[in-house]
Amino acid sequence: MFTDADGKTVLLDYKTDHFGREQLRTPGAVEEILSERYAGQLAYYRYAAEQLLCRPVDEVRIYSFALGYDF
């Protein structure tokens, strides 16, 4: 978790899931898979962070090592 230059609180979760070459040819599909797979987990993380910080988390992002970027 960090605060960006605009003062927004960002929760970033790193994922190491592996995907085949065929899947990686369609990055949007991999993003959708990861988003669906971890939606519940990230909701819990967001809730916990907001309780600890006593303020809302502005953005939740996933960094995929397979894709090499966050979304």
C-alpha positions in Angstrom: 0.0 0.0 0.0 1.2 3.5 -0.8 0.1 7.1 -1.3 0.7 8.3 -4.8 1.8 11.8 -5.9 -1.9 12.9 -6.0 -2.5 11.8 -2.4 -4.5 8.7 -3.3 -4.2 5.6 -1.2 -3.3 2.7 -3.5 -3.4 -1.0 -2.5 -1.2 -3.0 -4.8 -1.1 -6.8 -4.7 1.6 -8.8 -6.5 0.5 -12.0 -8.3 2.8 -14.7 -9.5 0.3 -16.8 -11.5 1.7 -18.5 -14.5 0.0 -18.5 -17.9 0.7 -20.3 -21.2 2.1 -18.5 -24.2 -1.2 -18.6 -25.9 -3.0 -16.9 -23.0 -0.2 -14.2 -22.8 -0.9 -13.2 -26.4 -4.2 -11.7 -25.1 -3.2 -9.6 -22.1 -6.7 -8.4 -21.6 -7.9 -12.0 -21.1 -5.2 -12.5 -18.4 -6.2 -9.3 -16.7 -9.8 -10.6 -16.6 -8.8 -14.0 -15.2 -6.7 -12.4 -12.5 -9.4 -9.8 -11.6 -12.1 -12.5 -11.3 -9.8 -15.0 -9.5 -8.8 -12.5 -6.8 -11.8 -10.2 -6.5 -12.8 -11.6 -3.2 -9.3 -11.5 -1.7 -8.8 -7.9 -2.8 -12.1 -6.9 -1.3 -11.0 -8.3 2.0 -7.7 -6.5 1.7 -9.4 -3.2 0.9 -11.8 -3.6 3.8 -8.9 -4.4 6.3 -6.8 -1.5 5.0 -9.7 1.0 5.3 -10.4 -0.2 8.9 -6.7 0.3 9.8 -6.4 3.7 8.1 -9.8 5.0 9.0 -10.1 6.3 5.4 -11.1 4.9 2.1 -8.6 3.1 -0.2 -8.9 5.0 -3.5 -7.5 2.3 -5.8 -6.8 -1.4 -5.8 -4.4 -2.7 -8.4 -2.8 -6.1 -9.3 0.8 -6.4 -10.5 1.1 -9.5 -12.6 4.7 -10.9 -12.9 3.5 -12.9 -15.9 2.4 -9.7 -17.7 5.1 -7.4 -16.3 2.8 -4.6 -15.4 0.0 -3.6 -13.0 -3.7 -2.9 -13.8 
